[in-house]
Amino acid sequence: MIRNALEPWHLVVLLVVCLVVFGSKKLPDMARSLGKSARILKAESRAMRGEDDRGSR
């Protein structure tokens, strides 16, 4: 039942709903801020892993 849960037309409907709700001018800004947040999270997780490796020696 869940095997083919996400089909291409689901993504199209989701994109249209996001476009209607947020507007075409806000979507690039939202994507940009999401990318920055992902980069920050990745950098912080690498830093935490590095501190754990140094602390265990």
PDB file of N, CA, C and O in Angstrom:
ATOM      1  N   MET A   1       0.809  -1.183   0.000  1.00  0.00           N
ATOM      2  CA  MET A   1       0.000   0.000   0.000  1.00  0.00           C
ATOM      3  C   MET A   1       0.864   1.262   0.000  1.00  0.00           C
ATOM      4  O   MET A   1       0.574   2.202  -0.741  1.00  0.00           O
ATOM      5  N   ILE A   2       1.905   1.298   0.807  1.00  0.00           N
ATOM      6  CA  ILE A   2       2.758   2.480   0.903  1.00  0.00           C
ATOM      7  C   ILE A   2       3.906   2.407  -0.101  1.00  0.00           C
ATOM      8  O   ILE A   2       4.699   3.343  -0.196  1.00  0.00           O
ATOM      9  N   ARG A   3       4.003   1.347  -0.824  1.00  0.00           N
ATOM     10  CA  ARG A   3       5.124   1.144  -1.733  1.00  0.00           C
ATOM     11  C   ARG A   3       5.253   2.288  -2.740  1.00  0.00           C
ATOM     12  O   ARG A   3       6.353   2.801  -2.945  1.00  0.00           O
ATOM     13  N   ASN A   4       4.164   2.689  -3.361  1.00  0.00           N
ATOM     14  CA  ASN A   4       4.194   3.773  -4.347  1.00  0.00           C
ATOM     15  C   ASN A   4       3.464   4.998  -3.812  1.00  0.00           C
ATOM     16  O   ASN A   4       2.632   5.585  -4.504  1.00  0.00           O
ATOM     17  N   ALA A   5       3.770   5.373  -2.604  1.00  0.00           N
ATOM     18  CA  ALA A   5       3.034   6.453  -1.952  1.00  0.00           C
ATOM     19  C   ALA A   5       3.323   7.813  -2.573  1.00  0.00           C
ATOM     20  O   ALA A   5       2.415   8.640  -2.665  1.00  0.00           O
ATOM     21  N   LEU A   6       4.539   8.071  -2.996  1.00  0.00           N
ATOM     22  CA  LEU A   6       4.888   9.379  -3.534  1.00  0.00           C
ATOM     23  C   LEU A   6       5.133   9.262  -5.026  1.00  0.00           C
ATOM     24  O   LEU A   6       6.171   8.765  -5.463  1.00  0.00           O
ATOM     25  N   GLU A   7       4.180   9.719  -5.787  1.00  0.00           N
ATOM     26  CA  GLU A   7       4.283   9.678  -7.242  1.00  0.00           C
ATOM     27  C   GLU A   7       4.581  11.082  -7.759  1.00  0.00           C
ATOM     28  O   GLU A   7       4.411  12.054  -7.023  1.00  0.00           O
ATOM     29  N   PRO A   8       5.017  11.206  -8.997  1.00  0.00           N
ATOM     30  CA  PRO A   8       5.375  12.531  -9.526  1.00  0.00           C
ATOM     31  C   PRO A   8       4.243  13.554  -9.466  1.00  0.00           C
ATOM     32  O   PRO A   8       4.504  14.735  -9.237  1.00  0.00           O
ATOM     33  N   TRP A   9       3.024  13.143  -9.660  1.00  0.00           N
ATOM     34  CA  TRP A   9       1.933  14.116  -9.630  1.00  0.00           C
ATOM     35  C   TRP A   9       1.692  14.638  -8.221  1.00  0.00           C
ATOM     36  O   TRP A   9       1.165  15.737  -8.053  1.00  0.00           O
ATOM     37  N   HIS A  10       2.072  13.862  -7.200  1.00  0.00           N
ATOM     38  CA  HIS A  10       1.982  14.367  -5.828  1.00  0.00           C
ATOM     39  C   HIS A  10       2.910  15.571  -5.648  1.00  0.00           C
ATOM     40  O   HIS A  10       2.549  16.560  -5.011  1.00  0.00           O
ATOM     41  N   LEU A  11       4.102  15.469  -6.218  1.00  0.00           N
ATOM     42  CA  LEU A  11       5.059  16.569  -6.115  1.00  0.00           C
ATOM     43  C   LEU A  11       4.565  17.810  -6.848  1.00  0.00           C
ATOM     44  O   LEU A  11       4.782  18.931  -6.386  1.00  0.00           O
ATOM     45  N   VAL A  12       3.905  17.619  -7.982  1.00  0.00           N
ATOM     46  CA  VAL A  12       3.361  18.747  -8.727  1.00  0.00           C
ATOM     47  C   VAL A  12       2.269  19.435  -7.916  1.00  0.00           C
ATOM     48  O   VAL A  12       2.225  20.663  -7.851  1.00  0.00           O
ATOM     49  N   VAL A  13       1.396  18.657  -7.303  1.00  0.00           N
ATOM     50  CA  VAL A  13       0.335  19.232  -6.481  1.00  0.00           C
ATOM     51  C   VAL A  13       0.938  19.977  -5.291  1.00  0.00           C
ATOM     52  O   VAL A  13       0.486  21.072  -4.955  1.00  0.00           O
ATOM     53  N   LEU A  14       1.938  19.404  -4.665  1.00  0.00           N
ATOM     54  CA  LEU A  14       2.599  20.056  -3.540  1.00  0.00           C
ATOM     55  C   LEU A  14       3.245  21.374  -3.954  1.00  0.00           C
ATOM     56  O   LEU A  14       3.162  22.361  -3.224  1.00  0.00           O
ATOM     57  N   LEU A  15       3.880  21.396  -5.107  1.00  0.00           N
ATOM     58  CA  LEU A  15       4.504  22.617  -5.617  1.00  0.00           C
ATOM     59  C   LEU A  15       3.461  23.693  -5.894  1.00  0.00           C
ATOM     60  O   LEU A  15       3.681  24.863  -5.580  1.00  0.00           O
ATOM     61  N   VAL A  16       2.341  23.315  -6.473  1.00  0.00           N
ATOM     62  CA  VAL A  16       1.272  24.284  -6.755  1.00  0.00           C
ATOM     63  C   VAL A  16       0.699  24.842  -5.457  1.00  0.00           C
ATOM     64  O   VAL A  16       0.446  26.043  -5.359  1.00  0.00           O
ATOM     65  N   VAL A  17       0.493  23.989  -4.469  1.00  0.00           N
ATOM     66  CA  VAL A  17      -0.040  24.451  -3.184  1.00  0.00           C
ATOM     67  C   VAL A  17       0.941  25.416  -2.522  1.00  0.00           C
ATOM     68  O   VAL A  17       0.528  26.454  -2.005  1.00  0.00           O
ATOM     69  N   CYS A  18       2.220  25.090  -2.533  1.00  0.00           N
ATOM     70  CA  CYS A  18       3.228  25.993  -1.953  1.00  0.00           C
ATOM     71  C   CYS A  18       3.253  27.325  -2.690  1.00  0.00           C
ATOM     72  O   CYS A  18       3.384  28.377  -2.064  1.00  0.00           O
ATOM     73  N   LEU A  19       3.130  27.290  -3.990  1.00  0.00           N
ATOM     74  CA  LEU A  19       3.128  28.509  -4.785  1.00  0.00           C
ATOM     75  C   LEU A  19       1.924  29.378  -4.456  1.00  0.00           C
ATOM     76  O   LEU A  19       2.040  30.601  -4.380  1.00  0.00           O
ATOM     77  N   VAL A  20       0.776  28.756  -4.262  1.00  0.00           N
ATOM     78  CA  VAL A  20      -0.436  29.510  -3.932  1.00  0.00           C
ATOM     79  C   VAL A  20      -0.359  30.075  -2.519  1.00  0.00           C
ATOM     80  O   VAL A  20      -0.738  31.222  -2.286  1.00  0.00           O
ATOM     81  N   VAL A  21       0.131  29.275  -1.578  1.00  0.00           N
ATOM     82  CA  VAL A  21       0.162  29.704  -0.180  1.00  0.00           C
ATOM     83  C   VAL A  21       1.214  30.776   0.054  1.00  0.00           C
ATOM     84  O   VAL A  21       0.921  31.791   0.687  1.00  0.00           O
ATOM     85  N   PHE A  22       2.422  30.580  -0.438  1.00  0.00           N
ATOM     86  CA  PHE A  22       3.525  31.484  -0.126  1.00  0.00           C
ATOM     87  C   PHE A  22       3.776  32.546  -1.183  1.00  0.00           C
ATOM     88  O   PHE A  22       4.364  33.583  -0.877  1.00  0.00           O
ATOM     89  N   GLY A  23       3.354  32.322  -2.395  1.00  0.00           N
ATOM     90  CA  GLY A  23       3.599  33.289  -3.459  1.00  0.00           C
ATOM     91  C   GLY A  23       4.938  33.057  -4.125  1.00  0.00           C
ATOM     92  O   GLY A  23       5.848  32.483  -3.528  1.00  0.00           O
ATOM     93  N   SER A  24       5.054  33.499  -5.348  1.00  0.00           N
ATOM     94  CA  SER A  24       6.270  33.221  -6.127  1.00  0.00           C
ATOM     95  C   SER A  24       7.467  34.038  -5.650  1.00  0.00           C
ATOM     96  O   SER A  24       8.607  33.644  -5.896  1.00  0.00           O
ATOM     97  N   LYS A  25       7.242  35.153  -4.982  1.00  0.00           N
ATOM     98  CA  LYS A  25       8.367  35.982  -4.538  1.00  0.00           C
ATOM     99  C   LYS A  25       8.998  35.460  -3.258  1.00  0.00           C
ATOM    100  O   LYS A  25      10.181  35.703  -3.019  1.00  0.00           O
ATOM    101  N   LYS A  26       8.250  34.756  -2.436  1.00  0.00           N
ATOM    102  CA  LYS A  26       8.770  34.271  -1.153  1.00  0.00           C
ATOM    103  C   LYS A  26       9.499  32.929  -1.287  1.00  0.00           C
ATOM    104  O   LYS A  26      10.367  32.628  -0.467  1.00  0.00           O
ATOM    105  N   LEU A  27       9.173  32.126  -2.284  1.00  0.00           N
ATOM    106  CA  LEU A  27       9.758  30.781  -2.391  1.00  0.00           C
ATOM    107  C   LEU A  27      11.278  30.788  -2.538  1.00  0.00           C
ATOM    108  O   LEU A  27      11.932  29.997  -1.858  1.00  0.00           O
ATOM    109  N   PRO A  28      11.886  31.633  -3.383  1.00  0.00           N
ATOM    110  CA  PRO A  28      13.359  31.627  -3.456  1.00  0.00           C
ATOM    111  C   PRO A  28      14.008  32.026  -2.136  1.00  0.00           C
ATOM    112  O   PRO A  28      15.034  31.460  -1.756  1.00  0.00           O
ATOM    113  N   ASP A  29      13.424  32.989  -1.435  1.00  0.00           N
ATOM    114  CA  ASP A  29      13.973  33.394  -0.142  1.00  0.00           C
ATOM    115  C   ASP A  29      13.881  32.259   0.864  1.00  0.00           C
ATOM    116  O   ASP A  29      14.808  32.035   1.642  1.00  0.00           O
ATOM    117  N   MET A  30      12.774  31.549   0.848  1.00  0.00           N
ATOM    118  CA  MET A  30      12.606  30.422   1.766  1.00  0.00           C
ATOM    119  C   MET A  30      13.602  29.314   1.449  1.00  0.00           C
ATOM    120  O   MET A  30      14.181  28.723   2.360  1.00  0.00           O
ATOM    121  N   ALA A  31      13.806  29.030   0.170  1.00  0.00           N
ATOM    122  CA  ALA A  31      14.758  27.995  -0.223  1.00  0.00           C
ATOM    123  C   ALA A  31      16.178  28.392   0.172  1.00  0.00           C
ATOM    124  O   ALA A  31      16.961  27.555   0.621  1.00  0.00           O
ATOM    125  N   ARG A  32      16.505  29.671   0.002  1.00  0.00           N
ATOM    126  CA  ARG A  32      17.833  30.152   0.362  1.00  0.00           C
ATOM    127  C   ARG A  32      18.077  30.023   1.864  1.00  0.00           C
ATOM    128  O   ARG A  32      19.143  29.577   2.289  1.00  0.00           O
ATOM    129  N   SER A  33      17.092  30.411   2.657  1.00  0.00           N
ATOM    130  CA  SER A  33      17.262  30.320   4.108  1.00  0.00           C
ATOM    131  C   SER A  33      17.307  28.867   4.571  1.00  0.00           C
ATOM    132  O   SER A  33      18.006  28.547   5.532  1.00  0.00           O
ATOM    133  N   LEU A  34      16.574  27.989   3.903  1.00  0.00           N
ATOM    134  CA  LEU A  34      16.626  26.564   4.228  1.00  0.00           C
ATOM    135  C   LEU A  34      18.010  25.992   3.923  1.00  0.00           C
ATOM    136  O   LEU A  34      18.534  25.185   4.690  1.00  0.00           O
ATOM    137  N   GLY A  35      18.593  26.407   2.811  1.00  0.00           N
ATOM    138  CA  GLY A  35      19.950  25.967   2.464  1.00  0.00           C
ATOM    139  C   GLY A  35      20.988  26.449   3.459  1.00  0.00           C
ATOM    140  O   GLY A  35      21.893  25.703   3.833  1.00  0.00           O
ATOM    141  N   LYS A  36      20.857  27.702   3.891  1.00  0.00           N
ATOM    142  CA  LYS A  36      21.790  28.234   4.896  1.00  0.00           C
ATOM    143  C   LYS A  36      21.660  27.470   6.203  1.00  0.00           C
ATOM    144  O   LYS A  36      22.661  27.148   6.844  1.00  0.00           O
ATOM    145  N   SER A  37      20.431  27.183   6.593  1.00  0.00           N
ATOM    146  CA  SER A  37      20.213  26.441   7.830  1.00  0.00           C
ATOM    147  C   SER A  37      20.810  25.042   7.747  1.00  0.00           C
ATOM    148  O   SER A  37      21.394  24.552   8.714  1.00  0.00           O
ATOM    149  N   ALA A  38      20.663  24.404   6.598  1.00  0.00           N
ATOM    150  CA  ALA A  38      21.229  23.063   6.427  1.00  0.00           C
ATOM    151  C   ALA A  38      22.753  23.105   6.506  1.00  0.00           C
ATOM    152  O   ALA A  38      23.370  22.220   7.098  1.00  0.00           O
ATOM    153  N   ARG A  39      23.361  24.135   5.909  1.00  0.00           N
ATOM    154  CA  ARG A  39      24.820  24.264   5.978  1.00  0.00           C
ATOM    155  C   ARG A  39      25.294  24.491   7.405  1.00  0.00           C
ATOM    156  O   ARG A  39      26.294  23.910   7.828  1.00  0.00           O
ATOM    157  N   ILE A  40      24.585  25.330   8.146  1.00  0.00           N
ATOM    158  CA  ILE A  40      24.958  25.592   9.528  1.00  0.00           C
ATOM    159  C   ILE A  40      24.840  24.329  10.363  1.00  0.00           C
ATOM    160  O   ILE A  40      25.726  24.023  11.160  1.00  0.00           O
ATOM    161  N   LEU A  41      23.750  23.596  10.183  1.00  0.00           N
ATOM    162  CA  LEU A  41      23.546  22.345  10.919  1.00  0.00           C
ATOM    163  C   LEU A  41      24.648  21.339  10.609  1.00  0.00           C
ATOM    164  O   LEU A  41      25.144  20.660  11.508  1.00  0.00           O
ATOM    165  N   LYS A  42      25.026  21.245   9.347  1.00  0.00           N
ATOM    166  CA  LYS A  42      26.084  20.321   8.938  1.00  0.00           C
ATOM    167  C   LYS A  42      27.421  20.707   9.563  1.00  0.00           C
ATOM    168  O   LYS A  42      28.161  19.850  10.046  1.00  0.00           O
ATOM    169  N   ALA A  43      27.722  22.002   9.549  1.00  0.00           N
ATOM    170  CA  ALA A  43      28.988  22.468  10.128  1.00  0.00           C
ATOM    171  C   ALA A  43      29.017  22.240  11.635  1.00  0.00           C
ATOM    172  O   ALA A  43      30.042  21.832  12.180  1.00  0.00           O
ATOM    173  N   GLU A  44      27.910  22.497  12.304  1.00  0.00           N
ATOM    174  CA  GLU A  44      27.862  22.299  13.753  1.00  0.00           C
ATOM    175  C   GLU A  44      27.974  20.824  14.120  1.00  0.00           C
ATOM    176  O   GLU A  44      28.624  20.479  15.106  1.00  0.00           O
ATOM    177  N   SER A  45      27.349  19.955  13.338  1.00  0.00           N
ATOM    178  CA  SER A  45      27.453  18.520  13.649  1.00  0.00           C
ATOM    179  C   SER A  45      28.879  18.019  13.428  1.00  0.00           C
ATOM    180  O   SER A  45      29.361  17.166  14.173  1.00  0.00           O
ATOM    181  N   ARG A  46      29.562  18.553  12.393  1.00  0.00           N
ATOM    182  CA  ARG A  46      30.971  18.181  12.182  1.00  0.00           C
ATOM    183  C   ARG A  46      31.828  18.666  13.345  1.00  0.00           C
ATOM    184  O   ARG A  46      32.723  17.956  13.803  1.00  0.00           O
ATOM    185  N   ALA A  47      31.553  19.877  13.821  1.00  0.00           N
ATOM    186  CA  ALA A  47      32.322  20.426  14.935  1.00  0.00           C
ATOM    187  C   ALA A  47      32.101  19.600  16.199  1.00  0.00           C
ATOM    188  O   ALA A  47      33.044  19.346  16.949  1.00  0.00           O
ATOM    189  N   MET A  48      30.878  19.187  16.433  1.00  0.00           N
ATOM    190  CA  MET A  48      30.599  18.373  17.620  1.00  0.00           C
ATOM    191  C   MET A  48      31.288  17.020  17.531  1.00  0.00           C
ATOM    192  O   MET A  48      31.803  16.514  18.528  1.00  0.00           O
ATOM    193  N   ARG A  49      31.297  16.432  16.334  1.00  0.00           N
ATOM    194  CA  ARG A  49      31.990  15.156  16.168  1.00  0.00           C
ATOM    195  C   ARG A  49      33.478  15.333  16.402  1.00  0.00           C
ATOM    196  O   ARG A  49      34.120  14.465  16.994  1.00  0.00           O
ATOM    197  N   GLY A  50      34.036  16.449  15.945  1.00  0.00           N
ATOM    198  CA  GLY A  50      35.455  16.727  16.146  1.00  0.00           C
ATOM    199  C   GLY A  50      35.789  16.913  17.605  1.00  0.00           C
ATOM    200  O   GLY A  50      36.849  16.471  18.048  1.00  0.00           O
ATOM    201  N   GLU A  51      34.923  17.552  18.369  1.00  0.00           N
ATOM    202  CA  GLU A  51      35.154  17.727  19.808  1.00  0.00           C
ATOM    203  C   GLU A  51      35.066  16.392  20.532  1.00  0.00           C
ATOM    204  O   GLU A  51      35.818  16.156  21.477  1.00  0.00           O
ATOM    205  N   ASP A  52      34.167  15.521  20.111  1.00  0.00           N
ATOM    206  CA  ASP A  52      34.043  14.220  20.734  1.00  0.00           C
ATOM    207  C   ASP A  52      35.298  13.382  20.500  1.00  0.00           C
ATOM    208  O   ASP A  52      35.744  12.665  21.395  1.00  0.00           O
ATOM    209  N   ASP A  53      35.863  13.474  19.303  1.00  0.00           N
ATOM    210  CA  ASP A  53      37.085  12.717  19.007  1.00  0.00           C
ATOM    211  C   ASP A  53      38.263  13.230  19.817  1.00  0.00           C
ATOM    212  O   ASP A  53      39.081  12.438  20.285  1.00  0.00           O
ATOM    213  N   ARG A  54      38.364  14.546  19.990  1.00  0.00           N
ATOM    214  CA  ARG A  54      39.471  15.109  20.765  1.00  0.00           C
ATOM    215  C   ARG A  54      39.305  14.861  22.252  1.00  0.00           C
ATOM    216  O   ARG A  54      40.294  14.689  22.966  1.00  0.00           O
ATOM    217  N   GLY A  55      38.076  14.840  22.725  1.00  0.00           N
ATOM    218  CA  GLY A  55      37.822  14.662  24.148  1.00  0.00           C
ATOM    219  C   GLY A  55      38.049  13.239  24.624  1.00  0.00           C
ATOM    220  O   GLY A  55      38.299  13.028  25.811  1.00  0.00           O
ATOM    221  N   SER A  56      37.972  12.264  23.747  1.00  0.00           N
ATOM    222  CA  SER A  56      38.119  10.866  24.154  1.00  0.00           C
ATOM    223  C   SER A  56      39.566  10.400  24.207  1.00  0.00           C
ATOM    224  O   SER A  56      39.833   9.279  24.640  1.00  0.00           O
ATOM    225  N   ARG A  57      40.504  11.237  23.775  1.00  0.00           N
ATOM    226  CA  ARG A  57      41.915  10.819  23.757  1.00  0.00           C
ATOM    227  C   ARG A  57      42.548  10.886  25.082  1.00  0.00           C
ATOM    228  O   ARG A  57      43.729  10.566  25.220  1.00  0.00           O
TER     229      ARG A  57
END
